[in-house]
Amino acid sequence: MEISPGISIDGKIRFGKPVISGTRIPVELIIGKLAGGMTYEEVMAEYEISHKDILAVLDYAAKVLSKEEIKAIG
């Protein structure tokens, strides 16, 4: 089931974690590689994904974080 453009979940793939549609590549993996310093080009070559796939990952992550609520205790 597509949960965001280019991002899907399926209980039979990666335990239901969000992946790039049509692949088994988890969103969190791509975010981690980019955060670790890999360039878009390096990620695209290593995982055989497109620039559009990376943008879909970043868009999905931004949407998820925009809904996050942080509550201060104290």
Secondary structure, 3 states (H helix, E strand, C coil): CEEECCEECECCEHHHCCEECCCCCEHHHHHHHHHCCCCHHHHHHHHCCCHHHHHHHHHHHHHHHHCCCCCCCC
